Amino acid sequence: MEARKILLNEDEMPRQWYNILADIKMNPPLGPDGKPVTPDALAPVFPMNLIEQEVSSERWIDIPEEVLGILKIWRPSPLVRAFSLEKALGTPAKIYFKNESVSPPGSHKPNTAVPQAYYNKEFGIKRMTTETGAGQWGSALSFACSQFGLECKIFMVRVSFDQKPYRKSMMSTWGGQCVASPSMETKAGRDALAKDPNTPGSLGIAISEAIEAAVTDPSGKTRYSLGSVLNHVMLHQTIIGLEAQKQLAKVGDYPDVVIGCAGGGSNFAGLAFPFVLDKINGKAIEIYPVEPAACPTLTKAPFVYDHGDTARYTPLLPMHSLGHAFVPPPFHAGGLRYHGMAPTVSQLVVEGLIKPKAVTQLDAYAAGILLARTEGIIPAPETTHALACVVEEAKKAKEEGKAKVILFNWSGHGLLDLMAYDKYFAGELSNFVLEDKEIEAAEKVFENFPKPAIMKSR
């Protein structure tokens, strides 16, 4: 009988992260003067040891022993063969998923939260601030800070704060302080509320609040932490794909298709980037980041320089963006409600190394329920977007009669997202599809910004 779970021992865990900046060319982030940002300019926001990782071009970066020790609480994560799903779809494809829902907070997010907390602690930082959409990142950073004795404050997008109350409970259990964003605690929050007192909030606003809270601390002992988008975050997540490569090698398989949902890019990059390196080196493989049709950053937005937050505290980043003032509709995949995309992921789209796809909310939930009723795990709303693409690819393999290998990232469980499932079963969820006129209106905020070069690495 073939194994359902492919496991690694703790001593088989990767001991280095893969840094994709060694293999692609990137436009630099820009400051207000239009010139490339220097590491010193980021020092009030991030500790210098993480800034060094952010700008590093070393291909392999060692994982500290203290970080590995905490990652071993749940890593290596299982690689699972989805036999029941394959049978339900009648597909000749083999379907594998990397189960990142086994972490204490239930998602992939601690893969970067733990090293970020470690590096802040090493730098002498006492408090960390951050934003969170669905609450997975806020939960992960609260967990990580508790491991290193750091204080943690989280600004949670208001619509998710209301939809997912038990995420706040998780953060509180680990000692995190969670407030709804926009809040009255920051100028960025007060400005957003003055503009629209009933705003559902956005990740862009929450990022502005978290950065402001960090840089205005008079003690200088607070730093900001981001759960996606930046290079060092993508770096830390590559442990997912590096483990998956070892696990697939154990059963003699290699993927024809790699899939992950994409909001800011972290879980997708974590699985995909090691395989992107293989593709750069000649492997024939299709790689799909999947986003919501309601927030179609990669599939419809232009590649531009834009701010990563609404209040424009961040440098200008080269990325696909719907505009830093964009507030997405209140669909339930809160972790995918971001106006921009990781510059590294955006660059890979520009180069044609990956191909983005978009799915609607109802199609995503239908796929999530199919997976729950076959494989048994209730997926997070974010993960269901990847699952919709998996189902599509499995059906395509059946039509073509090809025994493909499909690999996707199960980025988190949906046990704290059951309100959304209740609404789906009650017929209360609808599809949000962003119209072209809405995209054009949102894009006006960066019309006068510099334009990134279209760079090719090959």
Backbone hydrogen bonds, N-H to C=O, Kabsch-Sander energy under -0.5 kcal/mol:
donor,donor_aa,acceptor,acceptor_aa,energy
6,I,79,L,-3.3
7,L,5,K,-0.6
12,E,9,N,-1.9
13,M,10,E,-1.5
17,W,61,I,-2.9
19,N,59,R,-3.1
20,I,18,Y,-0.7
22,A,19,N,-1.6
23,D,20,I,-2.1
24,I,20,I,-0.7
30,L,316,L,-2.2
31,G,35,K,-2.9
34,G,31,G,-2.1
37,V,29,P,-2.3
41,A,38,T,-1.0
42,L,38,T,-0.6
42,L,39,P,-1.3
43,A,40,D,-1.0
45,V,42,L,-1.7
46,F,42,L,-2.4
50,L,47,P,-0.9
51,I,47,P,-1.8
52,E,48,M,-2.4
53,Q,49,N,-1.0
54,E,50,L,-2.3
55,V,51,I,-1.7
56,S,52,E,-0.7
56,S,53,Q,-0.6
61,I,17,W,-1.9
63,I,15,R,-2.4
68,L,64,P,-2.4
69,G,65,E,-2.4
70,I,66,E,-1.2
71,L,67,V,-2.6
72,K,68,L,-1.8
73,I,70,I,-2.1
74,W,71,L,-1.6
75,R,71,L,-2.9
79,L,6,I,-1.8
80,V,78,P,-0.5
80,V,97,F,-3.0
81,R,4,R,-3.2
82,A,80,V,-0.6
82,A,95,I,-3.2
83,F,81,R,-1.8
86,E,82,A,-2.4
87,K,83,F,-2.3
88,A,84,S,-2.3
89,L,85,L,-2.2
90,G,86,E,-1.0
91,T,86,E,-1.6
94,K,404,K,-3.0
95,I,93,A,-0.5
96,Y,94,K,-0.5
96,Y,406,I,-3.2
97,F,80,V,-2.5
98,K,408,F,-2.1
99,N,78,P,-2.5
99,N,97,F,-0.7
100,E,98,K,-1.4
100,E,410,W,-1.8
102,V,99,N,-0.7
103,S,100,E,-0.9
106,G,103,S,-1.2
108,H,411,S,-1.6
111,N,108,H,-2.0
112,T,109,K,-1.6
113,A,109,K,-1.9
114,V,110,P,-2.1
116,Q,112,T,-2.3
117,A,113,A,-2.5
118,Y,114,V,-2.4
119,Y,115,P,-2.8
120,N,116,Q,-2.1
121,K,117,A,-2.5
122,E,118,Y,-2.5
123,F,119,Y,-1.3
124,G,121,K,-1.5
125,I,120,N,-2.5
126,K,221,K,-2.4
127,R,221,K,-2.0
128,M,151,E,-2.0
129,T,223,R,-2.0
130,T,153,K,-1.8
132,T,155,F,-1.9
139,S,135,G,-2.2
140,A,136,Q,-2.2
141,L,137,W,-2.8
142,S,138,G,-2.0
143,F,139,S,-2.3
144,A,140,A,-2.5
145,C,141,L,-2.9
146,S,142,S,-1.9
147,Q,143,F,-1.2
148,F,144,A,-0.9
148,F,145,C,-0.6
149,G,145,C,-0.7
150,L,145,C,-2.4
151,E,126,K,-2.4
153,K,128,M,-2.4
154,I,177,Q,-3.3
155,F,130,T,-2.5
156,M,154,I,-0.7
156,M,179,V,-3.0
157,V,132,T,-2.4
158,R,181,S,-2.8
159,V,200,P,-2.5
160,S,157,V,-0.8
161,F,157,V,-2.5
162,D,158,R,-2.3
163,Q,159,V,-1.9
164,K,160,S,-2.9
167,R,164,K,-1.4
168,K,164,K,-0.8
169,S,165,P,-1.2
170,M,166,Y,-1.9
171,M,167,R,-2.2
172,S,168,K,-2.5
173,T,169,S,-2.2
174,W,170,M,-1.6
175,G,172,S,-1.6
176,G,171,M,-3.3
177,Q,152,C,-2.5
178,C,176,G,-0.6
179,V,154,I,-2.6
181,S,156,M,-3.0
190,R,186,T,-2.5
191,D,187,K,-2.8
192,A,188,A,-1.9
193,L,189,G,-2.2
194,A,190,R,-2.3
195,K,191,D,-1.8
196,D,192,A,-2.0
199,T,196,D,-1.9
203,L,337,R,-0.9
206,A,202,S,-2.4
207,I,203,L,-2.7
208,S,204,G,-1.7
209,E,205,I,-2.2
210,A,206,A,-2.3
211,I,207,I,-2.7
212,E,208,S,-2.4
213,A,209,E,-2.4
214,A,210,A,-1.5
215,V,211,I,-2.7
216,T,212,E,-1.6
217,D,214,A,-1.2
220,G,217,D,-1.4
223,R,127,R,-1.9
224,Y,45,V,-2.6
225,S,129,T,-2.4
230,L,228,S,-2.6
234,M,230,L,-1.9
235,L,231,N,-2.4
236,H,232,H,-2.0
237,Q,233,V,-1.6
238,T,234,M,-0.7
238,T,235,L,-1.4
239,I,236,H,-1.0
240,I,237,Q,-2.3
241,G,270,G,-2.3
242,L,238,T,-2.3
243,E,239,I,-1.9
244,A,240,I,-2.3
245,Q,241,G,-2.3
246,K,242,L,-1.4
247,Q,243,E,-2.5
248,L,244,A,-2.8
249,A,245,Q,-1.8
250,K,246,K,-1.2
251,V,247,Q,-0.7
251,V,248,L,-0.9
252,G,249,A,-0.9
253,D,248,L,-2.4
256,D,405,V,-2.9
257,V,405,V,-1.9
258,V,286,E,-2.4
259,I,407,L,-2.3
260,G,288,Y,-1.9
262,A,290,V,-2.8
269,A,265,G,-2.6
270,G,266,S,-2.4
271,L,267,N,-1.7
272,A,268,F,-3.1
273,F,269,A,-2.6
275,F,272,A,-1.0
276,V,272,A,-2.2
277,L,273,F,-2.1
278,D,274,P,-1.2
279,K,275,F,-2.2
280,I,276,V,-2.9
281,N,277,L,-1.6
282,G,279,K,-1.9
283,K,278,D,-2.5
285,I,283,K,-0.8
286,E,256,D,-2.8
288,Y,258,V,-3.0
290,V,260,G,-2.4
291,E,357,K,-2.6
293,A,359,V,-2.5
295,C,292,P,-1.4
297,T,295,C,-2.2
300,K,296,P,-1.9
301,A,296,P,-1.2
301,A,297,T,-0.7
304,V,302,P,-0.7
304,V,319,M,-3.0
305,Y,450,P,-0.7
306,D,304,V,-0.6
306,D,317,L,-2.0
308,G,315,P,-0.6
310,T,204,G,-1.4
312,R,309,D,-0.7
316,L,30,L,-2.8
317,L,306,D,-3.3
319,M,304,V,-3.0
319,M,317,L,-0.9
321,S,302,P,-1.8
322,L,339,H,-2.5
326,F,323,G,-2.2
331,F,329,P,-2.0
334,G,332,H,-2.1
336,L,333,A,-2.3
337,R,334,G,-1.4
338,Y,336,L,-1.0
342,A,264,G,-1.8
346,S,342,A,-2.8
347,Q,343,P,-2.6
348,L,344,T,-1.8
349,V,345,V,-1.6
350,V,346,S,-2.3
351,E,347,Q,-2.1
352,G,348,L,-0.5
352,G,349,V,-1.0
353,L,348,L,-2.0
354,I,348,L,-1.1
355,K,287,I,-2.7
357,K,289,P,-2.4
359,V,291,E,-2.2
364,A,360,T,-2.1
365,Y,361,Q,-2.4
366,A,362,L,-2.2
367,A,363,D,-2.0
368,G,364,A,-2.4
369,I,365,Y,-2.5
370,L,366,A,-1.9
371,L,367,A,-2.3
372,A,368,G,-2.3
373,R,369,I,-2.3
374,T,370,L,-0.7
374,T,371,L,-0.7
375,E,371,L,-2.8
376,G,371,L,-0.9
376,G,372,A,-0.7
380,A,412,G,-2.5
384,T,380,A,-1.7
385,H,381,P,-0.6
385,H,382,E,-1.3
386,A,382,E,-0.7
386,A,383,T,-0.5
387,L,383,T,-2.1
388,A,384,T,-2.1
389,C,385,H,-1.2
390,V,386,A,-2.1
391,V,387,L,-2.7
392,E,388,A,-1.8
393,E,389,C,-2.6
394,A,390,V,-2.6
395,K,391,V,-2.3
396,K,392,E,-2.0
397,A,393,E,-2.1
398,K,394,A,-1.6
399,E,395,K,-2.4
400,E,396,K,-2.2
401,G,397,A,-1.2
402,K,397,A,-2.1
404,K,402,K,-1.7
406,I,94,K,-3.4
406,I,404,K,-0.6
407,L,257,V,-2.7
408,F,96,Y,-2.1
409,N,259,I,-1.5
410,W,98,K,-2.2
410,W,408,F,-0.6
411,S,409,N,-1.4
413,H,106,G,-1.9
414,G,378,I,-3.1
417,D,414,G,-2.0
420,A,417,D,-1.0
421,Y,417,D,-1.1
422,D,418,L,-2.6
423,K,419,M,-2.0
424,Y,420,A,-2.1
425,F,421,Y,-2.6
426,A,422,D,-1.7
427,G,424,Y,-1.5
428,E,423,K,-3.1
429,L,423,K,-0.7
433,V,431,N,-0.6
434,L,293,A,-1.7
438,E,435,E,-0.5
439,I,435,E,-1.9
440,E,436,D,-2.7
441,A,437,K,-1.8
442,A,438,E,-2.1
443,E,439,I,-2.0
444,K,441,A,-0.9
445,V,442,A,-1.0
446,F,443,E,-1.5
447,E,444,K,-1.3
449,F,446,F,-1.5
455,M,453,A,-1.2
